[in-house]
Structures are given as C-alpha cells and as structure tokens.
Amino acid sequence: MKNHILSQTLESLQDEFLKWGEARWRAGQLLDWIYRKHAGNFDECTNLSKALRQKLKDNFSFYIPPLLQQCDPGDETRKFLWKLEDEHLVESVLIEAPSESAEDGPGRKTLCLSTQVGCAYGCKFCASGRSGFVRNLTAAEMVEQFLGIERWNRSLSPTRTAPERLISNIVVMGMGEPLSNYEELLRALALLNAPWGGGVGARKITISTSGLVPEILRLAAEPEQYRLAISLHGASDSVRSRIMPINRKYPLDALLAACAEYQRAKGRMISFEYILIDRLNDTPEQCHALAAIANRFRAHVNLIPYNRVEGCDFKRPGQDVIQGFYRELLNLGISATLRQEKGGDMNAACGQLRLRKMQDLKRGPGSS
C-alpha cells in the first residue's frame, strides 16, 4: 500500500528525491504546490517534470476526500462533511471569531479538527460516539481536512493565483478523542505546524481531551508548545461521571494533577471547556466549584450552551440561567467566554452532521 503524500515531511521527500536522482530542492517545490497552491493531484504540479510526476504517482497516493456537504449552523460557523477513501464520513468545522489576545492577530479563523471516525469514550452530550468507534484517522486524513477547507476557500475566488492562508488557528476537538490517536495526531500537527507545511504556529494549536491522564503527562514531555484544553463539563466527580464515563477511570484529582504537570512543564495557560446542561451542571454549586478549579490554574473557561443531539434527553438551560452562570464566573474573577449559537441548532452539535448523513444513507435515495 502506498504512503499518502500528505504524510510526508520535507526531509523524507528530500531523501526520496535523492534516491530517484532528483535535486533535493524539488521537494520544496512539491510541498509549495500542495500547501500554498492547493494542488489536488500530481499533474497540477506543472514545474515538476513529467518523469518526476510519474515517479510520485508510482510511489505515493494523493486521495482527496470529496466534500459531501457544507452547512452554516451559525453566523460564525461552517461545517464540512468529507467522504474518506474507505467510504467513512468525517466532519470538520471552521469557526470565525475575534481574537482573544494580541498574539492571535486581528481575528481568528479556526479549524476544528477531527482525529477519529466515531469515538469510544461515550460522552453523553456528544453525537460523535453515538455510532461507536470505527477507526483512527491517519495523519494525512487530518492534514487533508486543513487543505480541503483551504481548497474550498480558494474555489470561492478561482481567479486568485496565490490566495492568503485562510486558517490561522487549529483546535483539535472535533470527532474523536485526540489523545487516544496520539502518534498520528502528533505527526499531523508537526506537518500543520511546519513552515513548509500548514505554517500554523504551535501556540495557535490547541489539543483538547476528555481527560486521558497518561497521555496528558506524555504530551507535557513533548517539546512543542501546544495549548491544552480540557473537556471538563462537570466540576465535581459526581456530576462529571454522569456526563463523561472517562471520569470513572481518571477522576478529577488525577486529571487536575496531570494538568498541573502540563502547566509546570509548558508554562502555558490551560483552558476548560464546559457545556452547560439544564439542571445537571448549571447550578450555583457547580459554578463555584468550576471557578475554584479555573482559579487554581489561572485558566480560561469556554462556556458552551448545550446543542441538541438526536436521541439524547439533555436540554439546554434557559437563557437567564446561562447568562447568570456566565456573570457569576466573571464576578468570581474568572476569564470566561460564552459561545452563543442561535437556537441550539442540532446541526451545530459535534458529529451531528455526520450522524444525520449516515441516517439518510441508510434510509436510501430521496432522503435529506
């Protein structure tokens, strides 16, 4: 089986080109076609000789997942559904938002990256795992989500020959548990971080986890300065275990100890993701417990009102409860952001677009 061209580094391609009797600098030309000019196949790389292009075809695959569906569930959110080579479906999200800091520049266009088809961790609020875990994504399939959206953006203005980079930030919190696909994740992020690749700075890349303690500690020992986000969603073990089964294996004490080690090793701010669920984790007691955790780490809290997921009985809190929870965090001195999707559209929920498309395919022609 051929390796995918998107799994290759500049160095690995340079070595391969030397074996073929080609100049090393040709590898840089190829990567420029892929990452800057958004070539979709080797024949588009017209400053490479036909003989070299044939060698590339003979030795590497270059499958481009077709875009099955694109929808806009919110003013600042666009969702993309891709069909992988083995027919499985995977989702990506592009989020436009103002910058949280001067480090981010005037505005952010953030790719929410998926790492698995389905998920094995069974978080009760999430659509990604409702059909179970299918498989890990390869590094190339993760990189292709980035390039697929860049290619889509270029198609909107096809007369541009050298469009500016669209994506400025990456958050690894789409479908799947990123840290359970550790090796491929780190390989993909290295490609997306490289100056000859995606060119996204390490400090503009955030890895989210539901709380895999050994992998958090492993990540703390890596040299890259990636940011860490914890999908917390409950500020006590009793509440969090009801929402996230992973908490039974790695309860809050173990998780927060791992976070402390990550922060000690990196010197970076940790953020906490917190989905507000009606009458479950939206109480004043949970708000104060969350504030105590965030204060311990000087952490930023991203509050996300629950988006409806088909087949799940959770409900979105009332707007007064959402606003009251948010204001109380601010009153307690916590840095917090409240994400406000309009109406809790089911299409906005993570993995929901894929789940609904799979149901449509099962129902057959004529469904939508």
C-alpha positions as CSV (number, residue, x, y, z in Angstrom):
1,M,0.0,0.0,0.0
2,K,1.4,3.4,-1.0
3,N,2.0,6.1,1.6
4,H,-0.1,9.2,1.2
5,I,1.9,12.2,0.1
6,L,0.3,14.3,2.9
7,S,2.1,12.0,5.5
8,Q,5.5,13.1,4.2
9,T,7.9,15.7,5.7
10,L,10.2,17.9,3.7
11,E,13.1,15.8,4.9
12,S,11.5,12.4,4.0
13,L,10.7,13.8,0.5
14,Q,14.2,15.2,0.0
15,D,15.7,11.7,0.9
16,E,13.3,10.1,-1.6
17,F,14.1,12.5,-4.4
18,L,17.8,11.9,-3.9
19,K,17.2,8.1,-4.3
20,W,15.5,8.9,-7.6
21,G,18.4,11.1,-8.8
22,E,16.4,14.3,-8.4
23,A,17.5,17.5,-6.8
24,R,16.6,17.9,-3.2
25,W,15.1,21.4,-3.7
26,R,12.4,19.8,-5.9
27,A,10.8,18.5,-2.7
28,G,10.2,22.1,-1.6
29,Q,8.6,22.8,-5.0
30,L,6.2,19.9,-4.5
31,L,5.2,21.0,-1.0
32,D,4.7,24.5,-2.2
33,W,2.2,23.1,-4.7
34,I,0.4,21.2,-2.0
35,Y,0.3,23.6,0.9
36,R,0.4,27.0,-0.9
37,K,-1.2,26.5,-4.3
38,H,-3.5,23.7,-3.1
39,A,-2.9,21.2,-5.8
40,G,-5.3,18.3,-5.8
41,N,-3.1,15.9,-7.8
42,F,0.4,15.5,-9.0
43,D,-0.4,16.6,-12.6
44,E,-1.2,20.0,-11.3
45,C,2.5,20.4,-10.2
46,T,3.5,21.8,-13.6
47,N,7.0,22.9,-12.7
48,L,7.9,19.3,-12.0
49,S,8.9,17.1,-14.9
50,K,6.5,14.6,-16.3
51,A,9.0,11.9,-15.3
52,L,9.1,13.1,-11.7
53,R,5.3,13.3,-11.5
54,Q,5.1,9.7,-12.7
55,K,7.5,8.6,-10.0
56,L,5.4,10.4,-7.5
57,K,2.2,8.6,-8.8
58,D,4.0,5.3,-8.7
59,N,5.2,5.7,-5.1
60,F,2.6,7.9,-3.3
61,S,-1.2,8.1,-3.1
62,F,-2.9,11.5,-3.3
63,Y,-6.5,10.8,-2.5
64,I,-8.6,14.0,-2.0
65,P,-11.8,13.3,0.1
66,P,-14.8,14.8,-1.7
67,L,-16.9,17.3,0.2
68,L,-20.3,15.7,0.7
69,Q,-22.0,18.5,2.5
70,Q,-21.3,22.0,3.8
71,C,-23.7,23.9,6.1
72,D,-23.7,27.0,8.2
73,P,-25.4,26.3,11.5
74,G,-24.4,29.8,12.8
75,D,-23.2,33.1,11.6
76,E,-19.6,32.4,12.5
77,T,-19.6,28.6,12.0
78,R,-19.3,26.5,8.8
79,K,-19.4,22.7,8.9
80,F,-17.9,20.4,6.4
81,L,-18.6,16.7,5.8
82,W,-15.9,14.6,4.0
83,K,-16.1,11.2,2.4
84,L,-12.9,9.2,3.1
85,E,-11.4,6.7,0.8
86,D,-13.0,3.8,2.6
87,E,-16.4,5.5,2.4
88,H,-16.5,6.5,6.1
89,L,-17.5,10.1,6.9
90,V,-15.7,12.7,9.0
91,E,-16.6,16.2,10.0
92,S,-14.6,19.5,10.2
93,V,-15.7,22.9,11.4
94,L,-14.4,26.4,10.5
95,I,-15.1,28.9,13.2
96,E,-14.6,32.7,12.7
97,A,-14.2,34.7,15.9
98,P,-12.5,37.8,17.2
99,S,-9.1,37.3,18.7
100,E,-8.8,36.6,22.4
101,S,-5.3,38.1,22.6
102,A,-2.8,40.3,20.6
103,E,-0.9,37.1,20.0
104,D,-3.7,35.8,17.7
105,G,-3.7,38.9,15.5
106,P,-6.8,40.9,14.3
107,G,-9.1,37.9,14.0
108,R,-9.1,34.1,14.0
109,K,-10.4,31.6,11.6
110,T,-10.1,28.3,13.5
111,L,-10.2,24.8,12.1
112,C,-11.9,22.4,14.5
113,L,-10.1,19.2,13.5
114,S,-11.4,15.6,13.8
115,T,-9.0,12.7,14.7
116,Q,-11.2,9.6,14.6
117,V,-14.2,8.2,12.8
118,G,-16.7,7.9,15.7
119,C,-15.5,7.8,19.3
120,A,-15.1,5.2,22.0
121,Y,-15.5,7.4,25.1
122,G,-19.2,7.8,25.2
123,C,-19.6,11.4,26.4
124,K,-23.4,11.7,27.0
125,F,-23.8,15.1,25.2
126,C,-21.8,14.2,22.1
127,A,-23.1,12.9,18.7
128,S,-19.6,11.7,17.6
129,G,-19.7,8.5,19.6
130,R,-23.4,7.5,19.2
131,S,-22.5,5.1,16.4
132,G,-19.4,3.9,18.3
133,F,-15.7,3.9,17.5
134,V,-14.9,3.0,13.9
135,R,-11.2,3.8,13.4
136,N,-8.4,6.3,13.9
137,L,-7.7,8.8,11.2
138,T,-4.3,8.9,9.7
139,A,-2.1,12.0,9.8
140,A,-2.7,12.5,6.1
141,E,-6.5,12.4,6.7
142,M,-6.2,15.1,9.4
143,V,-4.0,17.3,7.2
144,E,-6.5,16.9,4.4
145,Q,-9.2,18.5,6.5
146,F,-7.0,21.6,6.7
147,L,-6.2,21.6,3.0
148,G,-9.7,20.7,2.0
149,I,-11.1,23.8,3.6
150,E,-8.3,25.9,2.1
151,R,-9.1,24.4,-1.3
152,W,-12.8,25.2,-0.7
153,N,-12.0,28.8,0.1
154,R,-9.9,29.2,-3.0
155,S,-12.7,27.8,-5.1
156,L,-14.9,30.8,-4.0
157,S,-12.5,33.1,-5.9
158,P,-10.9,30.9,-8.6
159,T,-9.2,33.8,-10.3
160,R,-6.8,34.3,-7.4
161,T,-3.4,32.6,-8.1
162,A,-2.0,32.9,-4.6
163,P,-4.7,33.3,-2.0
164,E,-3.9,34.2,1.5
165,R,-4.0,31.5,4.1
166,L,-7.5,31.2,5.5
167,I,-6.9,29.1,8.6
168,S,-5.0,30.9,11.4
169,N,-5.7,28.6,14.3
170,I,-6.4,24.9,14.9
171,V,-8.3,23.3,17.8
172,V,-8.2,19.5,17.9
173,M,-11.7,19.0,19.4
174,G,-13.8,17.6,16.6
175,M,-14.9,14.0,16.2
176,G,-13.0,11.5,18.4
177,E,-10.7,11.7,21.4
178,P,-7.4,13.2,20.1
179,L,-5.1,11.7,22.7
180,S,-6.2,8.2,22.0
181,N,-4.8,8.6,18.5
182,Y,-1.6,10.1,19.9
183,E,1.1,9.1,17.3
184,E,-0.9,10.1,14.2
185,L,-2.1,13.3,15.9
186,L,1.4,14.5,16.7
187,R,2.5,13.6,13.2
188,A,-0.3,15.6,11.7
189,L,0.3,18.6,13.9
190,A,4.0,18.6,13.0
191,L,3.0,18.8,9.4
192,L,0.5,21.6,10.0
193,N,3.0,23.5,12.2
194,A,5.9,23.2,9.8
195,P,6.8,26.4,7.9
196,W,6.9,24.5,4.6
197,G,3.5,22.9,5.6
198,G,0.5,24.4,7.2
199,G,2.5,27.2,8.8
200,V,0.3,27.4,11.9
201,G,2.3,28.3,15.0
202,A,2.4,25.8,17.9
203,R,0.9,28.4,20.2
204,K,-2.1,28.7,17.9
205,I,-2.8,25.0,18.1
206,T,-4.9,23.7,20.9
207,I,-5.3,20.0,21.8
208,S,-8.5,19.1,23.6
209,T,-9.0,15.9,25.6
210,S,-11.8,14.4,27.7
211,G,-9.1,13.6,30.3
212,L,-6.7,10.8,29.3
213,V,-4.2,11.3,32.2
214,P,-1.2,9.2,30.9
215,E,-1.4,10.9,27.5
216,I,-1.6,14.4,29.1
217,L,1.6,13.6,31.0
218,R,3.2,12.3,27.8
219,L,2.2,15.4,26.0
220,A,3.8,17.5,28.7
221,A,7.2,16.0,27.9
222,E,6.9,16.9,24.2
223,P,9.0,19.9,23.0
224,E,6.2,21.6,21.1
225,Q,4.3,24.4,22.9
226,Y,0.8,23.3,22.0
227,R,-2.0,24.6,24.2
228,L,-4.1,22.2,26.2
229,A,-7.9,22.3,26.6
230,I,-9.8,20.0,29.0
231,S,-13.3,19.0,28.2
232,L,-14.4,19.4,31.8
233,H,-18.2,19.7,31.7
234,G,-18.6,18.9,35.4
235,A,-16.8,20.5,38.4
236,S,-17.3,17.5,40.8
237,D,-16.8,13.8,40.3
238,S,-20.4,13.0,40.9
239,V,-21.6,15.4,38.2
240,R,-18.8,14.7,35.7
241,S,-19.1,10.9,35.9
242,R,-22.8,11.2,34.9
243,I,-21.8,13.1,31.7
244,M,-18.4,11.6,30.9
245,P,-17.6,7.9,31.6
246,I,-13.8,8.6,31.4
247,N,-14.1,10.3,34.8
248,R,-14.6,6.9,36.4
249,K,-11.2,5.8,35.2
250,Y,-9.4,9.2,35.7
251,P,-11.3,11.2,38.3
252,L,-10.9,14.9,38.9
253,D,-8.0,14.6,41.3
254,A,-5.9,12.6,38.8
255,L,-6.9,14.8,35.9
256,L,-6.1,18.1,37.7
257,A,-2.8,16.7,38.9
258,A,-1.9,15.9,35.2
259,C,-3.0,19.4,34.2
260,A,-0.7,20.9,36.9
261,E,2.2,18.9,35.5
262,Y,1.4,20.1,32.0
263,Q,1.3,23.7,33.1
264,R,4.5,23.3,35.1
265,A,6.3,21.8,32.0
266,K,5.0,24.3,29.5
267,G,4.3,27.4,31.4
268,R,1.1,27.8,29.4
269,M,-2.4,28.7,30.3
270,I,-4.8,25.7,30.3
271,S,-8.4,26.2,29.2
272,F,-11.5,24.4,30.3
273,E,-14.5,23.6,28.0
274,Y,-17.8,23.5,29.8
275,I,-21.1,22.6,28.1
276,L,-24.0,23.9,30.1
277,I,-26.7,21.3,30.6
278,D,-30.1,22.1,32.1
279,R,-30.4,21.1,35.8
280,L,-27.2,19.0,35.7
281,N,-24.1,21.1,35.7
282,D,-25.6,24.6,35.6
283,T,-26.2,25.1,39.3
284,P,-24.6,27.7,41.6
285,E,-22.7,25.0,43.3
286,Q,-21.2,23.8,40.1
287,C,-20.4,27.4,39.1
288,H,-18.4,28.0,42.3
289,A,-16.6,24.6,42.0
290,L,-15.7,25.4,38.4
291,A,-14.4,28.8,39.5
292,A,-12.2,27.2,42.1
293,I,-10.7,24.9,39.5
294,A,-10.2,27.7,37.0
295,N,-8.6,29.9,39.6
296,R,-6.1,27.2,40.6
297,F,-4.8,27.1,37.0
298,R,-5.4,30.8,36.1
299,A,-7.4,29.1,33.3
300,H,-9.8,30.5,30.7
301,V,-13.3,28.9,30.7
302,N,-15.2,28.4,27.4
303,L,-18.9,28.1,28.3
304,I,-21.0,26.4,25.6
305,P,-24.7,26.1,26.0
306,Y,-25.8,22.6,25.1
307,N,-26.7,21.9,21.5
308,R,-29.4,19.3,21.0
309,V,-28.3,15.9,19.8
310,E,-30.8,13.4,18.4
311,G,-31.5,10.6,20.8
312,C,-30.2,12.4,23.9
313,D,-32.5,13.7,26.6
314,F,-30.3,16.5,27.8
315,K,-31.7,20.1,27.5
316,R,-30.3,23.5,27.0
317,P,-30.6,25.7,30.1
318,G,-32.8,28.8,29.9
319,Q,-31.1,32.0,28.7
320,D,-31.4,33.5,32.2
321,V,-29.6,30.6,33.7
322,I,-26.9,30.7,31.0
323,Q,-26.3,34.4,31.5
324,G,-26.4,34.1,35.3
325,F,-23.8,31.3,35.3
326,Y,-21.5,33.4,33.0
327,R,-21.9,36.6,35.0
328,E,-21.1,34.7,38.2
329,L,-17.9,33.3,36.8
330,L,-16.9,36.9,35.8
331,N,-17.8,38.2,39.3
332,L,-15.6,35.5,40.8
333,G,-12.7,36.8,38.7
334,I,-12.6,34.1,36.1
335,S,-11.7,34.7,32.5
336,A,-14.6,33.3,30.5
337,T,-16.1,33.3,27.1
338,L,-19.8,32.4,26.4
339,R,-20.4,30.9,23.0
340,Q,-23.8,31.8,21.7
341,E,-25.1,29.7,18.8
342,K,-28.5,30.8,17.7
343,G,-31.2,28.5,19.0
344,G,-29.1,25.4,19.8
345,D,-29.4,24.1,16.2
346,M,-28.9,20.3,16.1
347,N,-26.5,20.8,13.1
348,A,-24.2,22.8,15.5
349,A,-23.6,19.8,17.8
350,C,-20.3,18.0,17.3
351,G,-20.7,15.0,15.0
352,Q,-24.3,15.7,14.3
353,L,-23.9,16.4,10.6
354,R,-22.2,13.0,10.1
355,L,-24.8,11.2,12.2
356,R,-27.7,12.7,10.2
357,K,-26.0,11.9,6.9
358,M,-25.4,8.3,7.9
359,Q,-29.1,8.0,8.8
360,D,-30.0,9.5,5.4
361,L,-27.8,7.0,3.6
362,K,-29.5,4.1,5.5
363,R,-32.9,5.4,4.5
364,G,-31.9,5.4,0.9
365,P,-32.5,7.7,-2.1
366,G,-34.7,10.7,-1.6
367,S,-33.8,11.3,2.0
368,S,-32.1,14.6,3.0
